[in-house]
Amino acid sequence: MTKQELCQKAIKMMDMAYVPYSHFPVGAALECSDGTVFTGCNVENAAYGSTICAERTAIVKAVSEGHRDFVRIAIAGKSRDFCVPCGSCRQVMMEFSPEMEVICLNGAGESKTFALRELLPYGFDHTWL
């Protein structure tokens, strides 16, 4: 899958988001090492701690289907700035693929790519054990 195709899947997932409180839809598309792609969107809840981000939705879907080796993730939001993952999402990504690529999109469809370790330089992973 090309970077553009992965980004388009993330953009499309914004339409599936449930965001009655923030009104800030986020979509994600996660590519596994075997080429399988899992998508996700943010799902809010009146009990804010029960809200789940798009990135974690995609990762949980992948893990529940037996996938744990991720290559890259595209994250799309409608903001002017790039939609980067929150700290919780960064740590969940680190759990499975510390070397993954993170593609962040803004509302204009422009992208900026990071290595996960750039976004979470001292993240806790299996090498700490």
N, CA, C and O atoms as CSV, one atom per row, in Angstrom:
chain,resi,resn,atom,element,x,y,z
A,1,MET,N,N,0.836,-1.174,0.000
A,1,MET,CA,C,0.000,0.000,0.000
A,1,MET,C,C,0.880,1.236,0.000
A,1,MET,O,O,1.881,1.297,0.714
A,2,THR,N,N,0.511,2.202,-0.788
A,2,THR,CA,C,1.298,3.433,-0.833
A,2,THR,C,C,0.964,4.306,0.375
A,2,THR,O,O,-0.054,4.114,1.040
A,3,LYS,N,N,1.839,5.258,0.640
A,3,LYS,CA,C,1.605,6.208,1.723
A,3,LYS,C,C,0.304,6.955,1.476
A,3,LYS,O,O,-0.484,7.146,2.402
A,4,GLN,N,N,0.067,7.378,0.246
A,4,GLN,CA,C,-1.143,8.125,-0.091
A,4,GLN,C,C,-2.403,7.295,0.151
A,4,GLN,O,O,-3.393,7.810,0.672
A,5,GLU,N,N,-2.372,6.024,-0.221
A,5,GLU,CA,C,-3.536,5.157,0.003
A,5,GLU,C,C,-3.819,4.989,1.500
A,5,GLU,O,O,-4.975,5.007,1.923
A,6,LEU,N,N,-2.772,4.830,2.286
A,6,LEU,CA,C,-2.933,4.696,3.725
A,6,LEU,C,C,-3.517,5.987,4.309
A,6,LEU,O,O,-4.413,5.944,5.152
A,7,CYS,N,N,-3.013,7.111,3.862
A,7,CYS,CA,C,-3.520,8.404,4.328
A,7,CYS,C,C,-4.987,8.597,3.957
A,7,CYS,O,O,-5.761,9.121,4.758
A,8,GLN,N,N,-5.371,8.187,2.775
A,8,GLN,CA,C,-6.767,8.305,2.340
A,8,GLN,C,C,-7.696,7.468,3.213
A,8,GLN,O,O,-8.814,7.888,3.511
A,9,LYS,N,N,-7.242,6.295,3.621
A,9,LYS,CA,C,-8.042,5.462,4.517
A,9,LYS,C,C,-8.236,6.160,5.863
A,9,LYS,O,O,-9.324,6.113,6.438
A,10,ALA,N,N,-7.189,6.801,6.360
A,10,ALA,CA,C,-7.296,7.528,7.626
A,10,ALA,C,C,-8.269,8.695,7.491
A,10,ALA,O,O,-9.096,8.918,8.374
A,11,ILE,N,N,-8.176,9.433,6.403
A,11,ILE,CA,C,-9.073,10.568,6.162
A,11,ILE,C,C,-10.525,10.101,6.109
A,11,ILE,O,O,-11.408,10.737,6.685
A,12,LYS,N,N,-10.766,9.007,5.426
A,12,LYS,CA,C,-12.131,8.471,5.299
A,12,LYS,C,C,-12.707,8.073,6.663
A,12,LYS,O,O,-13.910,8.204,6.890
A,13,MET,N,N,-11.861,7.593,7.557
A,13,MET,CA,C,-12.328,7.153,8.867
A,13,MET,C,C,-12.820,8.301,9.742
A,13,MET,O,O,-13.550,8.067,10.705
A,14,MET,N,N,-12.433,9.535,9.426
A,14,MET,CA,C,-12.942,10.667,10.207
A,14,MET,C,C,-14.468,10.726,10.143
A,14,MET,O,O,-15.114,11.175,11.090
A,15,ASP,N,N,-15.040,10.274,9.032
A,15,ASP,CA,C,-16.499,10.283,8.880
A,15,ASP,C,C,-17.189,9.307,9.826
A,15,ASP,O,O,-18.385,9.444,10.082
A,16,MET,N,N,-16.463,8.333,10.347
A,16,MET,CA,C,-17.031,7.332,11.239
A,16,MET,C,C,-16.912,7.723,12.714
A,16,MET,O,O,-17.491,7.061,13.575
A,17,ALA,N,N,-16.174,8.781,13.007
A,17,ALA,CA,C,-15.912,9.173,14.389
A,17,ALA,C,C,-17.204,9.555,15.120
A,17,ALA,O,O,-18.136,10.105,14.533
A,18,TYR,N,N,-17.224,9.249,16.402
A,18,TYR,CA,C,-18.328,9.636,17.280
A,18,TYR,C,C,-17.780,10.696,18.226
A,18,TYR,O,O,-17.111,10.375,19.208
A,19,VAL,N,N,-18.066,11.966,17.925
A,19,VAL,CA,C,-17.429,13.080,18.643
A,19,VAL,C,C,-18.443,14.153,19.072
A,19,VAL,O,O,-18.299,15.315,18.693
A,20,PRO,N,N,-19.463,13.778,19.855
A,20,PRO,CA,C,-20.479,14.764,20.238
A,20,PRO,C,C,-19.977,15.823,21.221
A,20,PRO,O,O,-20.653,16.831,21.423
A,21,TYR,N,N,-18.820,15.621,21.830
A,21,TYR,CA,C,-18.324,16.552,22.841
A,21,TYR,C,C,-17.229,17.456,22.289
A,21,TYR,O,O,-17.311,18.675,22.437
A,22,SER,N,N,-16.224,16.897,21.668
A,22,SER,CA,C,-15.122,17.717,21.152
A,22,SER,C,C,-15.394,18.236,19.747
A,22,SER,O,O,-14.853,19.267,19.347
A,23,HIS,N,N,-16.225,17.528,19.003
A,23,HIS,CA,C,-16.475,17.859,17.597
A,23,HIS,C,C,-15.170,17.843,16.795
A,23,HIS,O,O,-15.012,18.590,15.829
A,24,PHE,N,N,-14.240,16.982,17.212
A,24,PHE,CA,C,-12.932,16.875,16.565
A,24,PHE,C,C,-12.716,15.432,16.112
A,24,PHE,O,O,-12.144,14.627,16.848
A,25,PRO,N,N,-13.174,15.103,14.900
A,25,PRO,CA,C,-13.019,13.732,14.418
A,25,PRO,C,C,-11.566,13.427,14.043
A,25,PRO,O,O,-10.857,14.265,13.485
A,26,VAL,N,N,-11.153,12.212,14.366
A,26,VAL,CA,C,-9.822,11.740,14.006
A,26,VAL,C,C,-9.985,10.361,13.390
A,26,VAL,O,O,-10.768,9.542,13.872
A,27,GLY,N,N,-9.240,10.113,12.325
A,27,GLY,CA,C,-9.229,8.802,11.686
A,27,GLY,C,C,-7.817,8.267,11.655
A,27,GLY,O,O,-6.856,9.034,11.612
A,28,ALA,N,N,-7.687,6.946,11.678
A,28,ALA,CA,C,-6.376,6.314,11.639
A,28,ALA,C,C,-6.413,5.094,10.738
A,28,ALA,O,O,-7.438,4.424,10.610
A,29,ALA,N,N,-5.275,4.821,10.117
A,29,ALA,CA,C,-5.101,3.610,9.319
A,29,ALA,C,C,-3.739,3.034,9.675
A,29,ALA,O,O,-2.713,3.697,9.523
A,30,LEU,N,N,-3.739,1.795,10.150
A,30,LEU,CA,C,-2.556,1.120,10.659
A,30,LEU,C,C,-2.153,0.013,9.708
A,30,LEU,O,O,-2.950,-0.873,9.400
A,31,GLU,N,N,-0.908,0.062,9.240
A,31,GLU,CA,C,-0.412,-0.962,8.317
A,31,GLU,C,C,0.471,-1.947,9.071
A,31,GLU,O,O,1.417,-1.558,9.755
A,32,CYS,N,N,0.145,-3.226,8.935
A,32,CYS,CA,C,0.916,-4.301,9.557
A,32,CYS,C,C,2.037,-4.732,8.619
A,32,CYS,O,O,2.024,-4.409,7.431
A,33,SER,N,N,2.997,-5.457,9.157
A,33,SER,CA,C,4.157,-5.882,8.358
A,33,SER,C,C,3.758,-6.784,7.197
A,33,SER,O,O,4.474,-6.842,6.197
A,34,ASP,N,N,2.638,-7.485,7.305
A,34,ASP,CA,C,2.197,-8.360,6.205
A,34,ASP,C,C,1.321,-7.630,5.196
A,34,ASP,O,O,0.817,-8.245,4.256
A,35,GLY,N,N,1.129,-6.305,5.382
A,35,GLY,CA,C,0.343,-5.503,4.448
A,35,GLY,C,C,-1.111,-5.326,4.847
A,35,GLY,O,O,-1.825,-4.533,4.234
A,36,THR,N,N,-1.562,-6.049,5.859
A,36,THR,CA,C,-2.935,-5.888,6.338
A,36,THR,C,C,-3.095,-4.491,6.934
A,36,THR,O,O,-2.185,-3.990,7.595
A,37,VAL,N,N,-4.245,-3.865,6.704
A,37,VAL,CA,C,-4.515,-2.529,7.225
A,37,VAL,C,C,-5.745,-2.580,8.114
A,37,VAL,O,O,-6.771,-3.156,7.750
A,38,PHE,N,N,-5.627,-1.972,9.280
A,38,PHE,CA,C,-6.739,-1.831,10.201
A,38,PHE,C,C,-7.007,-0.341,10.376
A,38,PHE,O,O,-6.078,0.460,10.487
A,39,THR,N,N,-8.285,0.021,10.399
A,39,THR,CA,C,-8.659,1.425,10.526
A,39,THR,C,C,-9.317,1.662,11.879
A,39,THR,O,O,-9.766,0.732,12.549
A,40,GLY,N,N,-9.359,2.932,12.259
A,40,GLY,CA,C,-10.008,3.301,13.505
A,40,GLY,C,C,-10.429,4.753,13.487
A,40,GLY,O,O,-9.968,5.544,12.664
A,41,CYS,N,N,-11.309,5.088,14.404
A,41,CYS,CA,C,-11.737,6.474,14.598
A,41,CYS,C,C,-11.875,6.704,16.096
A,41,CYS,O,O,-11.935,5.756,16.879
A,42,ASN,N,N,-11.924,7.959,16.480
A,42,ASN,CA,C,-12.112,8.235,17.895
A,42,ASN,C,C,-13.584,8.050,18.257
A,42,ASN,O,O,-14.482,8.360,17.475
A,43,VAL,N,N,-13.800,7.533,19.475
A,43,VAL,CA,C,-15.138,7.284,19.984
A,43,VAL,C,C,-15.197,7.908,21.373
A,43,VAL,O,O,-14.591,7.408,22.320
A,44,GLU,N,N,-15.936,9.008,21.478
A,44,GLU,CA,C,-16.015,9.734,22.741
A,44,GLU,C,C,-17.112,9.166,23.632
A,44,GLU,O,O,-17.976,8.408,23.192
A,45,ASN,N,N,-17.044,9.562,24.906
A,45,ASN,CA,C,-18.016,9.119,25.887
A,45,ASN,C,C,-18.211,10.242,26.894
A,45,ASN,O,O,-17.275,10.991,27.175
A,46,ALA,N,N,-19.412,10.367,27.439
A,46,ALA,CA,C,-19.682,11.408,28.440
A,46,ALA,C,C,-18.759,11.261,29.646
A,46,ALA,O,O,-18.401,12.254,30.280
A,47,ALA,N,N,-18.376,10.026,29.963
A,47,ALA,CA,C,-17.342,9.797,30.979
A,47,ALA,C,C,-16.022,9.854,30.216
A,47,ALA,O,O,-15.570,8.843,29.681
A,48,TYR,N,N,-15.410,11.023,30.166
A,48,TYR,CA,C,-14.290,11.296,29.256
A,48,TYR,C,C,-13.176,10.265,29.311
A,48,TYR,O,O,-12.551,9.992,28.286
A,49,GLY,N,N,-12.912,9.691,30.458
A,49,GLY,CA,C,-11.857,8.681,30.560
A,49,GLY,C,C,-12.160,7.422,29.764
A,49,GLY,O,O,-11.260,6.627,29.495
A,50,SER,N,N,-13.409,7.237,29.388
A,50,SER,CA,C,-13.804,6.067,28.598
A,50,SER,C,C,-13.656,6.302,27.095
A,50,SER,O,O,-13.880,5.388,26.302
A,51,THR,N,N,-13.286,7.507,26.703
A,51,THR,CA,C,-13.065,7.824,25.295
A,51,THR,C,C,-11.858,7.055,24.781
A,51,THR,O,O,-10.887,6.854,25.511
A,52,ILE,N,N,-11.918,6.625,23.527
A,52,ILE,CA,C,-10.769,5.943,22.916
A,52,ILE,C,C,-10.389,6.679,21.633
A,52,ILE,O,O,-11.246,7.064,20.837
A,53,CYS,N,N,-9.105,6.858,21.459
A,53,CYS,CA,C,-8.576,7.561,20.290
A,53,CYS,C,C,-8.598,6.664,19.053
A,53,CYS,O,O,-8.678,5.440,19.162
A,54,ALA,N,N,-8.528,7.277,17.899
A,54,ALA,CA,C,-8.531,6.550,16.629
A,54,ALA,C,C,-7.356,5.584,16.522
A,54,ALA,O,O,-7.503,4.461,16.040
A,55,GLU,N,N,-6.193,6.033,16.974
A,55,GLU,CA,C,-4.994,5.203,16.865
A,55,GLU,C,C,-5.130,3.931,17.689
A,55,GLU,O,O,-4.810,2.838,17.222
A,56,ARG,N,N,-5.611,4.086,18.925
A,56,ARG,CA,C,-5.783,2.914,19.785
A,56,ARG,C,C,-6.904,2.018,19.293
A,56,ARG,O,O,-6.835,0.801,19.464
A,57,THR,N,N,-7.937,2.592,18.684
A,57,THR,CA,C,-8.994,1.773,18.094
A,57,THR,C,C,-8.408,0.854,17.028
A,57,THR,O,O,-8.678,-0.347,17.022
A,58,ALA,N,N,-7.608,1.415,16.129
A,58,ALA,CA,C,-6.994,0.611,15.059
A,58,ALA,C,C,-6.056,-0.448,15.635
A,58,ALA,O,O,-6.054,-1.590,15.175
A,59,ILE,N,N,-5.265,-0.081,16.633
A,59,ILE,CA,C,-4.312,-1.026,17.218
A,59,ILE,C,C,-5.042,-2.159,17.928
A,59,ILE,O,O,-4.669,-3.322,17.779
A,60,VAL,N,N,-6.077,-1.833,18.697
A,60,VAL,CA,C,-6.825,-2.869,19.402
A,60,VAL,C,C,-7.507,-3.811,18.408
A,60,VAL,O,O,-7.551,-5.021,18.631
A,61,LYS,N,N,-8.037,-3.263,17.318
A,61,LYS,CA,C,-8.628,-4.121,16.290
A,61,LYS,C,C,-7.576,-5.069,15.719
A,61,LYS,O,O,-7.842,-6.257,15.535
A,62,ALA,N,N,-6.394,-4.549,15.439
A,62,ALA,CA,C,-5.322,-5.385,14.870
A,62,ALA,C,C,-4.905,-6.482,15.846
A,62,ALA,O,O,-4.799,-7.649,15.471
A,63,VAL,N,N,-4.672,-6.101,17.086
A,63,VAL,CA,C,-4.232,-7.076,18.094
A,63,VAL,C,C,-5.301,-8.144,18.293
A,63,VAL,O,O,-4.978,-9.323,18.437
A,64,SER,N,N,-6.569,-7.743,18.303
A,64,SER,CA,C,-7.644,-8.715,18.502
A,64,SER,C,C,-7.766,-9.698,17.344
A,64,SER,O,O,-8.400,-10.744,17.476
A,65,GLU,N,N,-7.163,-9.363,16.221
A,65,GLU,CA,C,-7.154,-10.257,15.054
A,65,GLU,C,C,-5.814,-10.975,14.897
A,65,GLU,O,O,-5.569,-11.620,13.877
A,66,GLY,N,N,-4.949,-10.863,15.906
A,66,GLY,CA,C,-3.690,-11.603,15.901
A,66,GLY,C,C,-2.498,-10.886,15.296
A,66,GLY,O,O,-1.451,-11.503,15.097
A,67,HIS,N,N,-2.626,-9.606,14.999
A,67,HIS,CA,C,-1.532,-8.830,14.414
A,67,HIS,C,C,-0.842,-7.997,15.497
A,67,HIS,O,O,-1.491,-7.331,16.304
A,68,ARG,N,N,0.490,-8.054,15.490
A,68,ARG,CA,C,1.236,-7.302,16.511
A,68,ARG,C,C,2.502,-6.651,15.961
A,68,ARG,O,O,3.290,-6.091,16.723
A,69,ASP,N,N,2.701,-6.719,14.667
A,69,ASP,CA,C,3.911,-6.167,14.056
A,69,ASP,C,C,3.493,-5.066,13.088
A,69,ASP,O,O,3.083,-5.342,11.960
A,70,PHE,N,N,3.600,-3.813,13.538
A,70,PHE,CA,C,3.107,-2.683,12.765
A,70,PHE,C,C,4.249,-1.927,12.110
A,70,PHE,O,O,5.312,-1.745,12.703
A,71,VAL,N,N,4.016,-1.490,10.879
A,71,VAL,CA,C,5.016,-0.771,10.103
A,71,VAL,C,C,4.815,0.733,10.206
A,71,VAL,O,O,5.760,1.481,10.456
A,72,ARG,N,N,3.569,1.169,10.010
A,72,ARG,CA,C,3.282,2.606,10.028
A,72,ARG,C,C,1.808,2.839,10.287
A,72,ARG,O,O,0.964,1.960,10.111
A,73,ILE,N,N,1.536,4.059,10.713
A,73,ILE,CA,C,0.159,4.476,10.965
A,73,ILE,C,C,-0.014,5.881,10.405
A,73,ILE,O,O,0.870,6.728,10.530
A,74,ALA,N,N,-1.162,6.114,9.790
A,74,ALA,CA,C,-1.533,7.457,9.322
A,74,ALA,C,C,-2.648,7.951,10.231
A,74,ALA,O,O,-3.588,7.215,10.533
A,75,ILE,N,N,-2.537,9.207,10.666
A,75,ILE,CA,C,-3.501,9.805,11.584
A,75,ILE,C,C,-3.996,11.102,10.967
A,75,ILE,O,O,-3.203,11.998,10.676
A,76,ALA,N,N,-5.304,11.206,10.768
A,76,ALA,CA,C,-5.884,12.375,10.094
A,76,ALA,C,C,-6.815,13.136,11.024
A,76,ALA,O,O,-7.634,12.546,11.729
A,77,GLY,N,N,-6.674,14.452,11.013
A,77,GLY,CA,C,-7.566,15.342,11.750
A,77,GLY,C,C,-7.890,16.544,10.889
A,77,GLY,O,O,-7.297,16.727,9.826
A,78,LYS,N,N,-8.820,17.359,11.336
A,78,LYS,CA,C,-9.244,18.525,10.551
A,78,LYS,C,C,-8.590,19.819,11.018
A,78,LYS,O,O,-9.016,20.907,10.630
A,79,SER,N,N,-7.571,19.707,11.837
A,79,SER,CA,C,-6.908,20.885,12.390
A,79,SER,C,C,-5.974,21.547,11.381
A,79,SER,O,O,-5.625,20.958,10.357
A,80,ARG,N,N,-5.577,22.775,11.687
A,80,ARG,CA,C,-4.598,23.466,10.850
A,80,ARG,C,C,-3.224,22.837,11.006
A,80,ARG,O,O,-2.467,22.716,10.042
A,81,ASP,N,N,-2.916,22.441,12.223
A,81,ASP,CA,C,-1.630,21.800,12.496
A,81,ASP,C,C,-1.767,20.292,12.260
A,81,ASP,O,O,-2.872,19.786,12.059
A,82,PHE,N,N,-0.663,19.598,12.287
A,82,PHE,CA,C,-0.673,18.155,12.063
A,82,PHE,C,C,-1.278,17.442,13.267
A,82,PHE,O,O,-1.038,17.833,14.409
A,83,CYS,N,N,-2.053,16.411,13.015
A,83,CYS,CA,C,-2.743,15.657,14.062
A,83,CYS,C,C,-1.779,14.581,14.579
A,83,CYS,O,O,-1.663,13.501,14.000
A,84,VAL,N,N,-1.104,14.897,15.663
A,84,VAL,CA,C,-0.136,13.962,16.252
A,84,VAL,C,C,-0.811,13.163,17.356
A,84,VAL,O,O,-1.760,13.640,17.979
A,85,PRO,N,N,-0.328,11.952,17.600
A,85,PRO,CA,C,-0.966,11.119,18.628
A,85,PRO,C,C,-0.718,11.645,20.032
A,85,PRO,O,O,0.316,12.250,20.314
A,86,CYS,N,N,-1.687,11.403,20.906
A,86,CYS,CA,C,-1.542,11.797,22.310
A,86,CYS,C,C,-0.516,10.883,22.982
A,86,CYS,O,O,-0.074,9.894,22.397
A,87,GLY,N,N,-0.151,11.220,24.195
A,87,GLY,CA,C,0.841,10.439,24.929
A,87,GLY,C,C,0.427,8.993,25.139
A,87,GLY,O,O,1.251,8.087,25.011
A,88,SER,N,N,-0.849,8.764,25.463
A,88,SER,CA,C,-1.323,7.391,25.669
A,88,SER,C,C,-1.187,6.571,24.394
A,88,SER,O,O,-0.755,5.419,24.435
A,89,CYS,N,N,-1.555,7.163,23.266
A,89,CYS,CA,C,-1.437,6.452,21.989
A,89,CYS,C,C,0.022,6.170,21.646
A,89,CYS,O,O,0.347,5.097,21.138
A,90,ARG,N,N,0.893,7.124,21.919
A,90,ARG,CA,C,2.320,6.928,21.657
A,90,ARG,C,C,2.840,5.741,22.453
A,90,ARG,O,O,3.600,4.926,21.930
A,91,GLN,N,N,2.436,5.640,23.706
A,91,GLN,CA,C,2.908,4.538,24.533
A,91,GLN,C,C,2.337,3.200,24.050
A,91,GLN,O,O,3.047,2.194,24.061
A,92,VAL,N,N,1.078,3.172,23.631
A,92,VAL,CA,C,0.491,1.932,23.097
A,92,VAL,C,C,1.220,1.521,21.820
A,92,VAL,O,O,1.498,0.337,21.629
A,93,MET,N,N,1.533,2.467,20.952
A,93,MET,CA,C,2.302,2.152,19.746
A,93,MET,C,C,3.663,1.584,20.118
A,93,MET,O,O,4.124,0.617,19.513
A,94,MET,N,N,4.307,2.185,21.116
A,94,MET,CA,C,5.630,1.749,21.562
A,94,MET,C,C,5.601,0.303,22.049
A,94,MET,O,O,6.575,-0.431,21.880
A,95,GLU,N,N,4.497,-0.102,22.648
A,95,GLU,CA,C,4.353,-1.469,23.159
A,95,GLU,C,C,4.556,-2.507,22.056
A,95,GLU,O,O,5.116,-3.577,22.294
A,96,PHE,N,N,4.100,-2.183,20.859
A,96,PHE,CA,C,4.123,-3.155,19.777
A,96,PHE,C,C,5.202,-2.908,18.732
A,96,PHE,O,O,5.804,-3.860,18.236
A,97,SER,N,N,5.454,-1.665,18.394
A,97,SER,CA,C,6.372,-1.377,17.290
A,97,SER,C,C,7.153,-0.090,17.537
A,97,SER,O,O,6.815,0.953,16.978
A,98,PRO,N,N,8.192,-0.151,18.366
A,98,PRO,CA,C,8.962,1.053,18.701
A,98,PRO,C,C,9.582,1.756,17.492
A,98,PRO,O,O,9.888,2.946,17.559
A,99,GLU,N,N,9.765,1.040,16.406
A,99,GLU,CA,C,10.398,1.627,15.222
A,99,GLU,C,C,9.392,2.045,14.154
A,99,GLU,O,O,9.786,2.369,13.034
A,100,MET,N,N,8.115,2.043,14.477
A,100,MET,CA,C,7.112,2.335,13.445
A,100,MET,C,C,7.171,3.787,12.972
A,100,MET,O,O,7.669,4.675,13.665
A,101,GLU,N,N,6.652,3.986,11.789
A,101,GLU,CA,C,6.550,5.307,11.171
A,101,GLU,C,C,5.175,5.883,11.500
A,101,GLU,O,O,4.174,5.168,11.452
A,102,VAL,N,N,5.123,7.169,11.832
A,102,VAL,CA,C,3.876,7.835,12.187
A,102,VAL,C,C,3.663,8.985,11.212
A,102,VAL,O,O,4.438,9.941,11.188
A,103,ILE,N,N,2.613,8.885,10.412
A,103,ILE,CA,C,2.288,9.896,9.410
A,103,ILE,C,C,1.138,10.732,9.961
A,103,ILE,O,O,0.052,10.207,10.210
A,104,CYS,N,N,1.367,12.010,10.151
A,104,CYS,CA,C,0.365,12.907,10.723
A,104,CYS,C,C,-0.140,13.857,9.639
A,104,CYS,O,O,0.645,14.486,8.930
A,105,LEU,N,N,-1.466,13.949,9.524
A,105,LEU,CA,C,-2.090,14.798,8.509
A,105,LEU,C,C,-2.807,15.963,9.159
A,105,LEU,O,O,-3.254,15.873,10.303
A,106,ASN,N,N,-2.913,17.055,8.424
A,106,ASN,CA,C,-3.718,18.184,8.891
A,106,ASN,C,C,-4.991,18.248,8.053
A,106,ASN,O,O,-5.213,17.402,7.186
A,107,GLY,N,N,-5.814,19.239,8.311
A,107,GLY,CA,C,-7.083,19.369,7.604
A,107,GLY,C,C,-6.954,19.621,6.118
A,107,GLY,O,O,-7.897,19.375,5.365
A,108,ALA,N,N,-5.808,20.106,5.682
A,108,ALA,CA,C,-5.578,20.337,4.255
A,108,ALA,C,C,-5.053,19.088,3.551
A,108,ALA,O,O,-4.823,19.105,2.342
A,109,GLY,N,N,-4.863,18.007,4.306
A,109,GLY,CA,C,-4.354,16.773,3.715
A,109,GLY,C,C,-2.841,16.732,3.589
A,109,GLY,O,O,-2.293,15.801,3.000
A,110,GLU,N,N,-2.162,17.731,4.135
A,110,GLU,CA,C,-0.700,17.737,4.117
A,110,GLU,C,C,-0.211,16.776,5.195
A,110,GLU,O,O,-0.889,16.562,6.199
A,111,SER,N,N,0.967,16.200,4.982
A,111,SER,CA,C,1.462,15.229,5.952
A,111,SER,C,C,2.859,15.567,6.445
A,111,SER,O,O,3.646,16.225,5.765
A,112,LYS,N,N,3.133,15.096,7.643
A,112,LYS,CA,C,4.461,15.178,8.232
A,112,LYS,C,C,4.714,13.809,8.854
A,112,LYS,O,O,3.874,13.279,9.581
A,113,THR,N,N,5.875,13.251,8.562
A,113,THR,CA,C,6.190,11.894,9.007
A,113,THR,C,C,7.246,11.920,10.103
A,113,THR,O,O,8.230,12.656,10.030
A,114,PHE,N,N,7.017,11.103,11.113
A,114,PHE,CA,C,7.930,10.975,12.246
A,114,PHE,C,C,8.270,9.507,12.469
A,114,PHE,O,O,7.496,8.620,12.108
A,115,ALA,N,N,9.415,9.263,13.056
A,115,ALA,CA,C,9.681,7.962,13.645
A,115,ALA,C,C,9.039,8.011,15.028
A,115,ALA,O,O,9.092,9.045,15.694
A,116,LEU,N,N,8.434,6.907,15.469
A,116,LEU,CA,C,7.783,6.908,16.775
A,116,LEU,C,C,8.746,7.341,17.876
A,116,LEU,O,O,8.346,8.045,18.804
A,117,ARG,N,N,9.998,6.932,17.785
A,117,ARG,CA,C,10.969,7.298,18.818
A,117,ARG,C,C,11.234,8.809,18.857
A,117,ARG,O,O,11.697,9.326,19.874
A,118,GLU,N,N,10.942,9.522,17.756
A,118,GLU,CA,C,11.027,10.990,17.786
A,118,GLU,C,C,9.914,11.563,18.659
A,118,GLU,O,O,10.120,12.533,19.389
A,119,LEU,N,N,8.739,10.956,18.574
A,119,LEU,CA,C,7.579,11.440,19.315
A,119,LEU,C,C,7.586,10.984,20.771
A,119,LEU,O,O,6.977,11.621,21.631
A,120,LEU,N,N,8.275,9.881,21.043
A,120,LEU,CA,C,8.344,9.345,22.400
A,120,LEU,C,C,9.758,8.809,22.631
A,120,LEU,O,O,9.969,7.597,22.675
A,121,PRO,N,N,10.724,9.722,22.780
A,121,PRO,CA,C,12.133,9.323,22.797
A,121,PRO,C,C,12.538,8.392,23.935
A,121,PRO,O,O,13.478,7.614,23.776
A,122,TYR,N,N,11.875,8.446,25.049
A,122,TYR,CA,C,12.237,7.573,26.172
A,122,TYR,C,C,11.053,6.709,26.586
A,122,TYR,O,O,10.833,6.453,27.770
A,123,GLY,N,N,10.300,6.269,25.595
A,123,GLY,CA,C,9.136,5.440,25.870
A,123,GLY,C,C,9.509,4.108,26.491
A,123,GLY,O,O,10.589,3.570,26.245
A,124,PHE,N,N,8.613,3.591,27.289
A,124,PHE,CA,C,8.825,2.316,27.948
A,124,PHE,C,C,8.460,1.199,26.990
A,124,PHE,O,O,7.324,1.139,26.520
A,125,ASP,N,N,9.407,0.306,26.690
A,125,ASP,CA,C,9.120,-0.830,25.810
A,125,ASP,C,C,9.763,-2.095,26.389
A,125,ASP,O,O,10.338,-2.072,27.477
A,126,HIS,N,N,9.656,-3.179,25.652
A,126,HIS,CA,C,10.146,-4.460,26.130
A,126,HIS,C,C,11.652,-4.492,26.406
A,126,HIS,O,O,12.124,-5.368,27.132
A,127,THR,N,N,12.398,-3.566,25.848
A,127,THR,CA,C,13.855,-3.562,26.080
A,127,THR,C,C,14.202,-3.113,27.502
A,127,THR,O,O,15.336,-3.294,27.947
A,128,TRP,N,N,13.244,-2.533,28.210
A,128,TRP,CA,C,13.473,-2.087,29.588
A,128,TRP,C,C,13.414,-3.257,30.566
A,128,TRP,O,O,13.903,-3.152,31.691
A,129,LEU,N,N,12.830,-4.345,30.150
A,129,LEU,CA,C,12.633,-5.483,31.062
A,129,LEU,C,C,13.919,-6.233,31.330
A,129,LEU,O,O,13.919,-7.212,32.076
